[in-house]
């Protein structure tokens, strides 16, 4: 029997989901093919905005394991400070 790989799903706030739809942006499969799962505190950039991974929830369904990532509110790259 062939086990499916880990599925990773990004979850956004309602405002950010609406922005993604209006902008016509497709969220890339950032972690597809990587051996290491994303961690809380990782940052992803989509369409000139960045999102902080605030929480991770492990789930399991009929298909297999699922890692749901909850992204914080979007910030423009210039509005974000690293420190």
N, CA, C and O atoms as a GROMACS GRO file, in nm:
protein
  332
    1UNK      N    1   0.084  -0.118   0.000
    1UNK     CA    2   0.000   0.000   0.000
    1UNK      C    3   0.088   0.124   0.000
    1UNK      O    4   0.186   0.130   0.075
    2UNK      N    5   0.055   0.220  -0.082
    2UNK     CA    6   0.135   0.341  -0.096
    2UNK      C    7   0.078   0.451  -0.007
    2UNK      O    8  -0.037   0.493  -0.027
    3UNK      N    9   0.155   0.500   0.091
    3UNK     CA   10   0.110   0.605   0.182
    3UNK      C   11   0.119   0.741   0.112
    3UNK      O   12   0.221   0.771   0.050
    4UNK      N   13   0.015   0.823   0.122
    4UNK     CA   14   0.024   0.957   0.064
    4UNK      C   15   0.116   1.044   0.149
    4UNK      O   16   0.133   1.018   0.268
    5UNK      N   17   0.174   1.146   0.088
    5UNK     CA   18   0.262   1.238   0.161
    5UNK      C   19   0.180   1.335   0.245
    5UNK      O   20   0.057   1.337   0.240
    6UNK      N   21   0.251   1.413   0.321
    6UNK     CA   22   0.189   1.513   0.406
    6UNK      C   23   0.129   1.623   0.319
    6UNK      O   24   0.194   1.677   0.230
    7UNK      N   25   0.005   1.656   0.346
    7UNK     CA   26  -0.061   1.769   0.278
    7UNK      C   27  -0.051   1.890   0.369
    7UNK      O   28  -0.078   1.881   0.489
    8UNK      N   29  -0.014   2.004   0.312
    8UNK     CA   30  -0.001   2.128   0.389
    8UNK      C   31  -0.096   2.230   0.328
    8UNK      O   32  -0.092   2.257   0.208
    9UNK      N   33  -0.182   2.287   0.413
    9UNK     CA   34  -0.284   2.382   0.368
    9UNK      C   35  -0.266   2.512   0.445
    9UNK      O   36  -0.263   2.512   0.568
   10UNK      N   37  -0.256   2.624   0.373
   10UNK     CA   38  -0.249   2.756   0.435
   10UNK      C   39  -0.390   2.810   0.455
   10UNK      O   40  -0.472   2.805   0.363
   11UNK      N   41  -0.418   2.861   0.575
   11UNK     CA   42  -0.548   2.920   0.606
   11UNK      C   43  -0.528   3.069   0.634
   11UNK      O   44  -0.444   3.107   0.716
   12UNK      N   45  -0.607   3.152   0.566
   12UNK     CA   46  -0.595   3.296   0.578
   12UNK      C   47  -0.720   3.356   0.642
   12UNK      O   48  -0.826   3.293   0.645
   13UNK      N   49  -0.707   3.480   0.693
   13UNK     CA   50  -0.823   3.551   0.746
   13UNK      C   51  -0.918   3.584   0.630
   13UNK      O   52  -0.879   3.577   0.513
   14UNK      N   53  -1.040   3.617   0.663
   14UNK     CA   54  -1.140   3.649   0.559
   14UNK      C   55  -1.095   3.767   0.473
   14UNK      O   56  -1.113   3.765   0.352
   15UNK      N   57  -1.036   3.870   0.535
   15UNK     CA   58  -0.989   3.987   0.459
   15UNK      C   59  -0.878   3.949   0.362
   15UNK      O   60  -0.876   3.994   0.248
   16UNK      N   61  -0.785   3.866   0.409
   16UNK     CA   62  -0.675   3.825   0.322
   16UNK      C   63  -0.722   3.732   0.212
   16UNK      O   64  -0.670   3.737   0.100
   17UNK      N   65  -0.820   3.647   0.240
   17UNK     CA   66  -0.878   3.561   0.135
   17UNK      C   67  -0.943   3.648   0.028
   17UNK      O   68  -0.928   3.620  -0.091
   18UNK      N   69  -1.013   3.752   0.069
   18UNK     CA   70  -1.077   3.842  -0.027
   18UNK      C   71  -0.972   3.915  -0.110
   18UNK      O   72  -0.989   3.931  -0.231
   19UNK      N   73  -0.862   3.959  -0.048
   19UNK     CA   74  -0.755   4.026  -0.120
   19UNK      C   75  -0.692   3.932  -0.223
   19UNK      O   76  -0.664   3.972  -0.336
   20UNK      N   77  -0.669   3.805  -0.184
   20UNK     CA   78  -0.613   3.708  -0.278
   20UNK      C   79  -0.705   3.688  -0.399
   20UNK      O   80  -0.659   3.683  -0.512
   21UNK      N   81  -0.838   3.678  -0.373
   21UNK     CA   82  -0.934   3.661  -0.483
   21UNK      C   83  -0.935   3.783  -0.574
   21UNK      O   84  -0.929   3.770  -0.696
   22UNK      N   85  -0.944   3.903  -0.514
   22UNK     CA   86  -0.948   4.027  -0.595
   22UNK      C   87  -0.821   4.044  -0.678
   22UNK      O   88  -0.826   4.091  -0.792
   23UNK      N   89  -0.708   4.005  -0.622
   23UNK     CA   90  -0.580   4.019  -0.691
   23UNK      C   91  -0.557   3.910  -0.794
   23UNK      O   92  -0.467   3.921  -0.878
   24UNK      N   93  -0.638   3.805  -0.790
   24UNK     CA   94  -0.621   3.695  -0.884
   24UNK      C   95  -0.495   3.613  -0.857
   24UNK      O   96  -0.442   3.549  -0.948
   25UNK      N   97  -0.448   3.616  -0.733
   25UNK     CA   98  -0.326   3.543  -0.698
   25UNK      C   99  -0.356   3.399  -0.661
   25UNK      O  100  -0.459   3.370  -0.600
   26UNK      N  101  -0.267   3.312  -0.698
   26UNK     CA  102  -0.276   3.171  -0.661
   26UNK      C  103  -0.168   3.145  -0.557
   26UNK      O  104  -0.051   3.179  -0.578
   27UNK      N  105  -0.206   3.085  -0.447
   27UNK     CA  106  -0.109   3.054  -0.342
   27UNK      C  107  -0.024   2.936  -0.388
   27UNK      O  108  -0.077   2.828  -0.414
   28UNK      N  109   0.107   2.957  -0.400
   28UNK     CA  110   0.193   2.847  -0.446
   28UNK      C  111   0.203   2.735  -0.342
   28UNK      O  112   0.178   2.757  -0.224
   29UNK      N  113   0.239   2.618  -0.388
   29UNK     CA  114   0.261   2.504  -0.298
   29UNK      C  115   0.404   2.516  -0.246
   29UNK      O  116   0.495   2.446  -0.291
   30UNK      N  117   0.423   2.607  -0.149
   30UNK     CA  118   0.556   2.641  -0.099
   30UNK      C  119   0.637   2.519  -0.056
   30UNK      O  120   0.757   2.511  -0.084
   31UNK      N  121   0.574   2.424   0.012
   31UNK     CA  122   0.648   2.315   0.075
   31UNK      C  123   0.640   2.184  -0.001
   31UNK      O  124   0.686   2.082   0.048
   32UNK      N  125   0.582   2.186  -0.120
   32UNK     CA  126   0.570   2.062  -0.198
   32UNK      C  127   0.710   2.010  -0.233
   32UNK      O  128   0.793   2.083  -0.287
   33UNK      N  129   0.733   1.885  -0.201
   33UNK     CA  130   0.861   1.823  -0.232
   33UNK      C  131   0.970   1.845  -0.128
   33UNK      O  132   1.081   1.795  -0.145
   34UNK      N  133   0.941   1.919  -0.022
   34UNK     CA  134   1.039   1.942   0.083
   34UNK      C  135   1.022   1.839   0.194
   34UNK      O  136   0.910   1.798   0.225
   35UNK      N  137   1.131   1.799   0.254
   35UNK     CA  138   1.127   1.698   0.359
   35UNK      C  139   1.093   1.759   0.495
   35UNK      O  140   1.054   1.686   0.586
   36UNK      N  141   1.108   1.891   0.510
   36UNK     CA  142   1.086   1.957   0.638
   36UNK      C  143   0.956   2.035   0.634
   36UNK      O  144   0.934   2.116   0.543
   37UNK      N  145   0.869   2.011   0.730
   37UNK     CA  146   0.743   2.085   0.739
   37UNK      C  147   0.769   2.226   0.790
   37UNK      O  148   0.865   2.248   0.864
   38UNK      N  149   0.685   2.322   0.752
   38UNK     CA  150   0.701   2.460   0.798
   38UNK      C  151   0.681   2.469   0.949
   38UNK      O  152   0.612   2.387   1.010
   39UNK      N  153   0.743   2.570   1.009
   39UNK     CA  154   0.735   2.590   1.153
   39UNK      C  155   0.661   2.718   1.186
   39UNK      O  156   0.651   2.809   1.103
   40UNK      N  157   0.610   2.725   1.306
   40UNK     CA  158   0.548   2.848   1.354
   40UNK      C  159   0.657   2.955   1.354
   40UNK      O  160   0.769   2.930   1.398
   41UNK      N  161   0.624   3.073   1.304
   41UNK     CA  162   0.720   3.182   1.293
   41UNK      C  163   0.778   3.197   1.153
   41UNK      O  164   0.839   3.299   1.124
   42UNK      N  165   0.759   3.096   1.066
   42UNK     CA  166   0.803   3.110   0.928
   42UNK      C  167   0.722   3.220   0.860
   42UNK      O  168   0.608   3.248   0.900
   43UNK      N  169   0.780   3.283   0.760
   43UNK     CA  170   0.715   3.390   0.686
   43UNK      C  171   0.708   3.349   0.539
   43UNK      O  172   0.805   3.300   0.483
   44UNK      N  173   0.591   3.370   0.477
   44UNK     CA  174   0.575   3.346   0.333
   44UNK      C  175   0.536   3.478   0.267
   44UNK      O  176   0.466   3.560   0.327
   45UNK      N  177   0.581   3.496   0.144
   45UNK     CA  178   0.547   3.617   0.070
   45UNK      C  179   0.464   3.581  -0.051
   45UNK      O  180   0.498   3.491  -0.129
   46UNK      N  181   0.353   3.652  -0.065
   46UNK     CA  182   0.262   3.630  -0.177
   46UNK      C  183   0.219   3.767  -0.228
   46UNK      O  184   0.165   3.847  -0.151
   47UNK      N  185   0.242   3.795  -0.354
   47UNK     CA  186   0.194   3.919  -0.415
   47UNK      C  187   0.242   4.046  -0.348
   47UNK      O  188   0.165   4.142  -0.338
   48UNK      N  189   0.366   4.050  -0.300
   48UNK     CA  190   0.419   4.170  -0.237
   48UNK      C  191   0.379   4.187  -0.091
   48UNK      O  192   0.412   4.289  -0.030
   49UNK      N  193   0.310   4.092  -0.036
   49UNK     CA  194   0.274   4.096   0.106
   49UNK      C  195   0.333   3.974   0.174
   49UNK      O  196   0.357   3.871   0.110
   50UNK      N  197   0.355   3.985   0.302
   50UNK     CA  198   0.406   3.869   0.373
   50UNK      C  199   0.314   3.830   0.487
   50UNK      O  200   0.244   3.913   0.546
   51UNK      N  201   0.316   3.701   0.516
   51UNK     CA  202   0.229   3.641   0.615
   51UNK      C  203   0.314   3.560   0.712
   51UNK      O  204   0.398   3.481   0.670
   52UNK      N  205   0.292   3.580   0.840
   52UNK     CA  206   0.362   3.505   0.944
   52UNK      C  207   0.279   3.382   0.980
   52UNK      O  208   0.160   3.393   1.005
   53UNK      N  209   0.342   3.265   0.983
   53UNK     CA  210   0.272   3.144   1.025
   53UNK      C  211   0.258   3.151   1.176
   53UNK      O  212   0.356   3.139   1.250
   54UNK      N  213   0.134   3.169   1.223
   54UNK     CA  214   0.109   3.189   1.365
   54UNK      C  215   0.077   3.060   1.439
   54UNK      O  216   0.106   3.048   1.558
   55UNK      N  217   0.018   2.964   1.371
   55UNK     CA  218  -0.020   2.840   1.438
   55UNK      C  219  -0.019   2.725   1.338
   55UNK      O  220  -0.037   2.744   1.218
   56UNK      N  221   0.002   2.603   1.392
   56UNK     CA  222  -0.002   2.481   1.312
   56UNK      C  223  -0.098   2.385   1.380
   56UNK      O  224  -0.094   2.367   1.502
   57UNK      N  225  -0.183   2.323   1.301
   57UNK     CA  226  -0.277   2.224   1.353
   57UNK      C  227  -0.262   2.096   1.272
   57UNK      O  228  -0.276   2.097   1.150
   58UNK      N  229  -0.233   1.988   1.341
   58UNK     CA  230  -0.221   1.857   1.276
   58UNK      C  231  -0.358   1.792   1.274
   58UNK      O  232  -0.427   1.786   1.375
   59UNK      N  233  -0.396   1.741   1.156
   59UNK     CA  234  -0.523   1.672   1.140
   59UNK      C  235  -0.496   1.541   1.064
   59UNK      O  236  -0.390   1.523   1.005
   60UNK      N  237  -0.594   1.453   1.068
   60UNK     CA  238  -0.585   1.329   0.991
   60UNK      C  239  -0.724   1.297   0.941
   60UNK      O  240  -0.820   1.299   1.018
   61UNK      N  241  -0.734   1.266   0.811
   61UNK     CA  242  -0.864   1.230   0.755
   61UNK      C  243  -0.849   1.101   0.676
   61UNK      O  244  -0.749   1.030   0.690
   62UNK      N  245  -0.948   1.070   0.593
   62UNK     CA  246  -0.946   0.946   0.515
   62UNK      C  247  -0.828   0.939   0.417
   62UNK      O  248  -0.783   0.830   0.381
   63UNK      N  249  -0.779   1.055   0.376
   63UNK     CA  250  -0.670   1.058   0.279
   63UNK      C  251  -0.534   1.041   0.347
   63UNK      O  252  -0.443   0.980   0.292
   64UNK      N  253  -0.521   1.097   0.467
   64UNK     CA  254  -0.394   1.087   0.539
   64UNK      C  255  -0.369   1.210   0.624
   64UNK      O  256  -0.462   1.285   0.654
   65UNK      N  257  -0.242   1.231   0.662
   65UNK     CA  258  -0.209   1.344   0.749
   65UNK      C  259  -0.223   1.478   0.676
   65UNK      O  260  -0.200   1.488   0.556
   66UNK      N  261  -0.261   1.580   0.754
   66UNK     CA  262  -0.280   1.714   0.702
   66UNK      C  263  -0.225   1.812   0.804
   66UNK      O  264  -0.257   1.802   0.923
   67UNK      N  265  -0.143   1.904   0.760
   67UNK     CA  266  -0.092   2.010   0.846
   67UNK      C  267  -0.156   2.140   0.800
   67UNK      O  268  -0.129   2.188   0.690
   68UNK      N  269  -0.242   2.196   0.885
   68UNK     CA  270  -0.309   2.322   0.852
   68UNK      C  271  -0.231   2.436   0.918
   68UNK      O  272  -0.208   2.436   1.039
   69UNK      N  273  -0.190   2.532   0.835
   69UNK     CA  274  -0.113   2.647   0.883
   69UNK      C  275  -0.203   2.770   0.885
   69UNK      O  276  -0.269   2.801   0.786
   70UNK      N  277  -0.206   2.838   0.997
   70UNK     CA  278  -0.286   2.959   1.010
   70UNK      C  279  -0.193   3.079   0.996
   70UNK      O  280  -0.104   3.101   1.078
   71UNK      N  281  -0.216   3.157   0.890
   71UNK     CA  282  -0.133   3.272   0.859
   71UNK      C  283  -0.191   3.397   0.924
   71UNK      O  284  -0.312   3.417   0.927
   72UNK      N  285  -0.102   3.480   0.977
   72UNK     CA  286  -0.144   3.607   1.036
   72UNK      C  287  -0.185   3.705   0.927
   72UNK      O  288  -0.173   3.675   0.808
   73UNK      N  289  -0.233   3.821   0.968
   73UNK     CA  290  -0.275   3.924   0.873
   73UNK      C  291  -0.158   3.968   0.786
   73UNK      O  292  -0.044   3.970   0.830
   74UNK      N  293  -0.188   4.004   0.663
   74UNK     CA  294  -0.086   4.043   0.566
   74UNK      C  295  -0.023   4.176   0.603
   74UNK      O  296  -0.088   4.264   0.660
   75UNK      N  297   0.104   4.188   0.569
   75UNK     CA  298   0.178   4.312   0.586
   75UNK      C  299   0.260   4.334   0.461
   75UNK      O  300   0.315   4.240   0.403
   76UNK      N  301   0.267   4.460   0.419
   76UNK     CA  302   0.354   4.492   0.305
   76UNK      C  303   0.498   4.469   0.349
   76UNK      O  304   0.530   4.484   0.467
   77UNK      N  305   0.584   4.434   0.256
   77UNK     CA  306   0.724   4.407   0.290
   77UNK      C  307   0.788   4.526   0.361
   77UNK      O  308   0.866   4.506   0.454
   78UNK      N  309   0.756   4.648   0.319
   78UNK     CA  310   0.817   4.766   0.378
   78UNK      C  311   0.765   4.796   0.518
   78UNK      O  312   0.827   4.872   0.592
   79UNK      N  313   0.651   4.736   0.557
   79UNK     CA  314   0.593   4.761   0.689
   79UNK      C  315   0.645   4.664   0.794
   79UNK      O  316   0.610   4.676   0.911
   80UNK      N  317   0.726   4.569   0.754
   80UNK     CA  318   0.767   4.463   0.846
   80UNK      C  319   0.910   4.487   0.892
   80UNK      O  320   1.000   4.515   0.813
   81UNK      N  321   0.927   4.475   1.023
   81UNK     CA  322   1.060   4.490   1.082
   81UNK      C  323   1.108   4.354   1.129
   81UNK      O  324   1.032   4.278   1.189
   82UNK      N  325   1.232   4.324   1.102
   82UNK     CA  326   1.292   4.203   1.154
   82UNK      C  327   1.386   4.244   1.266
   82UNK      O  328   1.466   4.337   1.250
   83UNK      N  329   1.378   4.177   1.378
   83UNK     CA  330   1.464   4.220   1.488
   83UNK      C  331   1.486   4.118   1.582
   83UNK      O  332   1.557   4.139   1.680
   0.00000   0.00000   0.00000
